[in-house]
Amino acid sequence: MHASAPWRNRSPGDLDLELPEIAPTDVPPVLEAAAAAARSWARTPLPDRLAALERAQTLLEAQLEPLARGIAVETGKPLQEALGEVRAVVAKCALTAADARAHLTARAVDDGPHPAWVFQRARGPAAVIGPFNFPLHLAHGALVAHLLAGNPVVFKPSPLAAGVAARYAELMAGCFPEGVFGLVQGGAQEAGILCRDPRIRAIAFTGSVAVGRELARAVAEDFSKELALELGGRNAAIVCRDADLSRAAALIAQAVTLTCGQRCNATSWVLVEKAVADPFCELLAGALREIVPGDPLLPETRLGPLIHAGALARYEALIGEDGDWALPGKVWATVDGKRGYYVGAALRRGVAALQNEPFAPVVDVEAVEDLRSAVERHNQSPYGLSVSVFTRSQALFWQLAEELQAGNITANLPTTLSPSTLPFGGWGLSGNGRPGGRGFVRFTTQEQALQIAADSFDGEPRL
């Protein structure tokens, strides 16, 4: 969305609900405030920064249900998923605080020619560009890491989730000094102004490969500007002949349909050994058939709508392609009495197109002769985010994990399981190796080494 004028969204789960108007932000004043706050915030002791984040965590936890409802209304994410997202936002504060204590503390070096220390210095203002599918959680991880590192932040949320992002930003900004937490509403125009500004010293972006490439080109000449990219995925589940097929089908169905398939780590491709392909496909089609769309505000809903009309058009094009459709897709005009972008899961058997990220509840199931073929086929994909392996053999899992080219691999778990206790980064077109999960704080600072000649000062050198 290119936002140069105020805009209004409609709830994707209730198209008769028009949401409040949002005005694009004048970017330069926000940048000026962040730049003005950079020196003092960098010099603020880490315990004081941690205390500010603890205050924010308390406020966010108190607003868990209203924030979750805002996510469900604006994005169509089912309420139970949205509650999980906000709980992850709250938990991320403590996890990042632990990372900051471990990484940001000065380290003495005593095995060199002179007494020395290694410091982690603040980079300066950071821009965090968030997506619609996790409008708070994915941006929040980068935001809190930069804040604890001493970097003022500017949050540019998805224009499709501007309302709930504004409420989140209001809660966060009130816990930090003026200029330390800024909000920019808008689209590509505002994001471009923000990211190209030389005062922005780091960018964290979650979104499409095309925009990620554009950003990388835009900042290529400023090679000291840190760029963290979390992009797309063509995530596979590998089903071995010894797998518990019922369990595999149930978990893969979950990973196909969570957030209506609009996750970078959604399963959109299954490689199954030919010996069990037929019974597995029957089980998976049955599991998917049971997951029907519902009003995202109802607690029992497991499958909400797609985000907008463009996503619906892409879905209709996908299910209109030729192929062996074991479960044809379907569009619902209304669900629970509401008009929305509601669709059903679809399953196609045959060779998958590896370049295409469906970003919808559509899965291709491809039969392979053996696991060597499965690994070779998977590694032909230009993406490398998440893989699930379903097998009863631990030794086989370790062997496959060593050979599969992906940043996140699970055994008998869905590709969508990405706990904040672990790093989360993709290989290939899925990102540039900057984890969006645990450990991101490592990319928020600049390392500085100090050496002191032993006889330079009176007494022993000390910090």
C-alpha positions in Angstrom: 0.0 0.0 0.0 1.3 3.4 -1.0 0.0 5.8 1.6 0.3 9.5 0.7 -3.2 10.4 2.0 -5.4 9.3 4.9 -6.9 5.8 4.5 -9.5 3.5 6.0 -9.4 -0.2 6.2 -12.3 -2.7 6.4 -12.1 -5.7 8.7 -11.3 -8.7 6.5 -13.6 -10.8 8.6 -16.5 -8.3 8.4 -16.4 -6.1 5.3 -19.3 -4.1 6.6 -17.1 -2.8 9.4 -15.1 0.2 8.3 -12.2 1.0 10.7 -11.1 4.5 11.9 -9.3 6.7 9.5 -5.5 6.7 9.7 -3.3 9.6 8.6 0.2 9.1 7.2 3.0 10.5 9.4 5.3 13.4 8.5 8.5 11.4 8.8 11.2 14.1 9.3 10.1 15.3 12.7 10.1 11.7 14.0 13.6 11.2 12.6 14.8 14.4 14.2 13.4 13.4 17.6 15.1 10.0 17.4 18.4 11.6 16.4 18.2 14.1 19.2 17.6 11.3 21.7 20.3 9.0 20.5 23.3 10.3 22.5 21.5 10.5 25.9 19.7 7.1 25.4 23.0 5.4 24.5 24.5 6.8 27.7 21.6 5.7 29.8 22.8 2.8 32.0 21.5 -0.7 31.0 19.7 -1.1 34.4 17.6 2.0 33.6 16.8 0.8 30.1 15.7 -2.5 31.5 13.5 -0.8 34.1 11.8 1.2 31.3 11.1 -2.1 29.4 9.8 -3.7 32.5 7.3 -0.9 32.9 6.2 -1.4 29.2 5.9 -5.1 29.8 3.5 -4.5 32.7 1.3 -2.1 30.6 1.2 -4.5 27.6 0.2 -7.4 29.8 -2.6 -5.4 31.3 -3.9 -4.7 27.7 -3.5 -8.3 26.5 -7.1 -8.9 25.5 -7.9 -5.4 23.9 -4.7 -5.7 21.8 -5.6 -9.3 20.8 -9.1 -8.2 19.8 -7.6 -5.3 17.8 -5.4 -7.8 15.9 -8.3 -10.0 15.2 -10.5 -7.2 13.9 -7.9 -5.6 11.7 -6.1 -8.6 10.3 -8.7 -11.4 10.6 -6.4 -13.5 12.7 -8.5 -15.8 14.9 -8.8 -14.5 18.4 -7.0 -17.4 20.0 -4.0 -16.9 17.7 -4.1 -13.2 18.4 -4.0 -13.8 22.2 -1.0 -16.1 21.6 0.7 -13.3 19.7 0.2 -10.7 22.5 1.4 -13.3 25.1 4.5 -13.7 23.0 5.0 -9.9 22.9 4.9 -9.9 26.8 7.2 -12.8 27.1 9.7 -11.4 24.6 10.4 -8.5 27.0 11.9 -10.8 29.6 13.7 -13.0 27.1 15.3 -10.0 25.4 16.3 -8.5 28.8 18.2 -11.7 29.5 19.9 -11.6 26.1 20.9 -7.9 26.8 22.4 -8.7 30.2 24.5 -11.4 28.6 25.6 -9.6 25.4 25.8 -5.9 26.3 28.1 -6.2 29.4 31.7 -5.2 28.8 34.1 -8.2 28.5 37.6 -8.1 29.9 40.3 -9.8 27.7 43.3 -11.0 29.6 45.2 -13.2 27.1 46.5 -10.4 24.8 49.6 -8.3 24.9 47.9 -5.5 26.9 45.0 -5.2 29.3 41.9 -5.0 27.0 38.1 -4.8 27.1 35.4 -5.4 24.4 32.4 -3.1 24.5 29.1 -3.2 22.7 28.3 0.4 21.6 24.9 1.7 20.5 24.5 2.0 16.7 22.0 4.9 16.7 18.4 5.2 15.6 16.8 2.0 14.2 13.9 1.6 11.8 11.6 -1.5 12.3 9.2 -2.3 9.5 6.5 -4.7 10.6 4.2 -7.0 8.7 0.4 -7.5 8.9 0.4 -11.2 9.9 2.1 -10.6 13.2 1.6 -6.9 13.5 3.0 -6.6 17.0 5.1 -9.6 17.8 7.6 -9.6 14.9 8.3 -5.9 15.1 8.4 -6.0 18.9 11.3 -8.4 19.0 13.5 -6.1 17.1 12.2 -3.0 18.8 13.0 -4.1 22.3 16.4 -5.4 21.3 17.3 -2.0 19.9 15.9 -0.2 22.8 18.0 -2.2 25.3 21.1 -1.7 23.2 20.7 2.1 23.5 19.2 2.7 20.1 16.1 5.0 19.7 13.6 3.2 17.5 11.1 4.2 14.8 8.3 1.7 14.3 6.6 1.6 10.8 3.8 -0.9 11.1 1.8 -2.5 8.3 -0.8 0.0 7.1 -3.2 -3.0 7.3 -2.8 -3.1 11.1 -2.3 0.6 11.8 -4.9 0.9 14.6 -3.6 -1.8 16.9 0.0 -0.8 16.1 -0.9 2.8 17.2 -2.2 1.5 20.5 0.9 -0.6 21.1 3.1 2.3 20.2 1.3 4.5 22.6 1.9 2.1 25.5 5.5 1.6 24.6 6.4 5.3 24.0 5.1 6.4 27.3 7.7 4.3 29.1 10.7 5.8 27.4 12.2 9.3 27.2 11.0 11.6 24.4 12.2 10.6 21.0 13.3 7.1 22.0 10.2 5.4 20.7 8.7 6.9 17.5 5.8 5.8 15.3 5.5 6.3 11.5 2.2 5.4 9.9 2.0 5.0 6.1 3.1 2.8 3.3 6.0 2.4 0.9 6.6 6.2 0.6 7.0 6.7 4.3 9.1 3.5 4.7 11.4 4.7 1.9 12.0 8.1 3.5 12.7 6.4 6.8 15.1 3.7 5.7 17.1 5.9 3.3 17.8 8.6 5.8 21.5 8.5 6.9 20.5 9.0 10.6 18.9 5.6 10.6 21.8 3.2 11.5 19.9 -0.1 11.4 16.8 -1.5 9.7 14.8 -4.6 10.6 12.3 -5.6 7.9 9.8 -8.4 7.8 8.0 -8.9 4.5 8.3 -10.0 0.9 11.5 -11.0 -1.0 10.9 -8.2 -3.6 10.8 -5.5 -1.0 13.7 -7.0 0.9 15.8 -6.8 -2.3 14.7 -3.2 -2.8 15.8 -2.3 0.7 19.2 -4.0 0.3 19.8 -2.1 -3.0 18.7 1.2 -1.3 21.2 0.9 1.5 24.0 -0.9 -0.4 26.4 2.1 -0.4 25.9 2.7 3.3 27.5 -0.6 4.3 27.7 0.3 8.0 23.9 0.5 8.2 22.8 -2.9 9.6 20.0 -4.6 7.6 18.1 -7.5 9.1 15.7 -9.2 6.6 13.1 -11.8 7.5 11.5 -12.7 4.2 9.4 -15.5 2.7 9.4 -19.3 2.7 8.3 -22.4 0.7 8.4 -24.5 3.8 8.3 -28.3 3.5 7.2 -31.1 5.6 9.1 -34.4 4.9 7.0 -37.5 5.7 9.1 -40.6 6.1 7.6 -44.1 5.5 8.0 -44.9 9.2 6.1 -41.8 10.4 3.0 -41.7 12.5 0.8 -40.6 9.5 -2.2 -39.5 11.5 0.0 -37.2 13.7 1.8 -35.9 10.6 -1.5 -35.1 8.9 -2.9 -33.3 11.9 0.1 -31.1 12.5 0.7 -30.3 8.8 -3.0 -29.3 8.5 -2.4 -26.9 11.4 0.7 -25.5 9.8 -1.1 -25.0 6.4 -4.1 -23.1 7.9 -2.7 -21.0 10.9 -3.3 -17.4 10.0 -5.0 -18.6 6.9 -1.6 -19.7 5.5 -0.3 -16.2 5.8 2.9 -17.0 7.7 6.4 -17.0 6.4 6.8 -20.4 8.1 3.5 -21.9 7.0 3.7 -25.4 5.4 2.9 -25.1 1.7 4.7 -28.2 0.4 4.9 -31.8 1.5 7.5 -34.4 0.4 6.3 -37.8 1.2 7.9 -41.2 0.5 5.9 -42.9 -2.3 5.3 -46.0 -0.2 3.0 -44.1 2.1 1.9 -41.3 -0.2 -1.7 -42.5 -0.9 -2.8 -43.1 2.7 -1.0 -39.9 3.9 -2.8 -37.7 1.3 -6.1 -39.2 2.3 -5.4 -38.4 6.0 -4.2 -34.8 5.2 -7.1 -34.0 3.0 -9.5 -35.2 5.8 -7.7 -33.1 8.4 -7.8 -30.0 6.2 -11.5 -30.6 5.4 -12.3 -30.4 9.1 -10.8 -26.9 9.4 -13.5 -24.6 8.2 -13.5 -20.8 8.2 -15.2 -18.9 11.0 -15.6 -15.4 12.4 -12.1 -14.5 13.8 -13.7 -13.0 16.9 -15.2 -16.3 18.0 -12.9 -18.2 20.4 -13.5 -21.5 18.6 -12.4 -20.3 15.2 -9.3 -21.9 13.8 -9.4 -20.5 10.2 -9.9 -16.8 9.7 -10.1 -14.9 6.5 -7.4 -13.7 4.1 -6.2 -10.2 4.6 -7.6 -8.4 1.6 -9.1 -8.6 -1.9 -5.7 -9.0 -3.5 -4.9 -12.0 -1.4 -8.3 -13.5 -2.3 -7.6 -13.0 -6.0 -4.2 -14.7 -5.6 -5.9 -17.6 -3.9 -8.5 -17.9 -6.6 -5.8 -17.9 -9.2 -3.9 -20.7 -7.4 -6.9 -23.0 -7.0 -7.8 -22.3 -10.6 -4.5 -23.8 -11.9 -4.4 -27.3 -13.5 -3.5 -30.2 -11.3 -4.7 -33.2 -9.3 -6.7 -31.5 -6.6 -7.3 -34.0 -3.8 -9.1 -31.1 -2.0 -10.3 -28.3 -4.2 -10.3 -24.8 -2.7 -13.4 -22.9 -2.0 -14.4 -19.3 -1.4 -17.2 -18.4 1.1 -19.3 -15.3 0.4 -20.4 -15.1 4.0 -19.4 -16.9 7.2 -21.3 -16.6 10.5 -23.4 -14.0 8.8 -20.5 -11.8 7.9 -19.0 -10.9 4.5 -15.3 -11.4 4.4 -12.3 -12.9 2.5 -13.1 -16.4 3.7 -11.5 -19.4 2.0 -10.9 -23.1 2.6 -7.8 -25.1 2.5 -6.7 -26.8 -0.7 -4.5 -29.8 -1.5 -2.9 -30.6 -4.8 -0.9 -33.7 -5.7 2.0 -33.4 -8.0 5.3 -31.5 -8.5 5.4 -28.2 -6.7 6.5 -24.9 -8.2 9.4 -24.0 -5.9 9.5 -20.2 -6.6 6.0 -19.6 -5.5 5.1 -18.7 -1.9 1.3 -19.2 -1.8 0.7 -17.2 1.4 -2.7 -18.9 1.6 -3.9 -22.2 2.9 -2.8 -24.1 -0.2 -0.4 -27.1 0.0 1.3 -29.2 -2.7 2.0 -32.8 -1.9 4.8 -34.4 -3.9 5.7 -38.1 -3.7 9.4 -39.0 -3.8 11.1 -42.4 -4.2 13.2 -42.1 -1.0 14.6 -39.7 1.5 17.7 -39.0 -0.5 15.4 -37.7 -3.3 13.4 -35.7 -0.7 16.6 -33.9 0.5 17.8 -33.2 -3.0 14.3 -31.9 -4.0 14.0 -29.7 -0.9 17.4 -28.2 -1.4 16.4 -27.1 -4.9 14.2 -24.5 -3.4 15.5 -20.9 -3.3 14.0 -20.5 0.2 15.3 -22.0 3.4 13.3 -21.0 6.4 11.5 -24.0 8.1 11.3 -27.8 7.6 9.3 -30.4 9.5 10.5 -34.0 9.5 8.1 -36.7 10.5 9.8 -40.0 11.5 10.0 -42.4 14.4 13.8 -42.6 14.1 15.9 -40.0 15.9 19.1 -41.1 14.0 17.3 -40.5 10.7 16.1 -37.0 11.9 19.7 -36.0 12.8 21.0 -37.2 9.5 18.3 -35.3 7.5 18.7 -32.1 9.6 22.4 -32.0 8.8 21.7 -32.2 5.0 18.6 -30.0 4.7 19.3 -26.3 3.9 17.1 -24.4 6.2 17.5 -22.3 9.3 14.8 -24.0 11.4 14.1 -27.7 11.5 11.7 -29.7 13.7 11.0 -33.4 14.3 7.3 -34.4 14.5 6.3 -30.7 15.0 4.8 -28.1 12.6 6.9 -25.7 10.6 5.0 -22.9 12.3 6.5 -23.7 15.8 9.0 -20.9 16.3 9.3 -20.2 20.0 10.9 -17.0 21.1 13.5 -19.0 23.1 15.3 -19.9 19.8 16.8 -17.9 17.0 14.7 -17.5 13.9 16.4 -16.7 10.7 16.1 -18.0 7.1 18.6 -19.1 4.5 18.5 -18.3 0.8 15.7 -16.0 -0.2 14.2 -16.4 3.3 16.5 -13.8 4.8 20.0 -12.7 5.5 20.7 -14.7 8.7 19.7 -12.1 11.2 17.5 -14.1 13.6 14.2 -12.6 14.5 14.0 -14.6 17.7 16.4 -15.2 20.5 19.8 -13.5 20.1 18.7 -10.6 17.8 20.4 -8.2 20.3 23.7 -9.2 18.8 22.9 -7.3 15.7 21.9 -4.1 17.4 25.3 -2.9 18.6 28.8 -2.1 17.2 31.7 -3.9 18.8 34.6 -1.7 20.1 37.9 -3.1 21.4 40.0 -1.1 23.9 43.6 -1.7 24.8 45.7 0.1 27.5 49.5 -0.1 27.8 50.1 -1.6 31.3 52.3 1.3 32.3 50.1 4.1 30.9 48.4 5.2 34.2 49.1 5.3 37.9 47.9 2.1 39.4 46.3 -0.8 37.7 44.2 -0.1 34.6 40.5 -0.6 35.4 37.2 0.3 33.9 
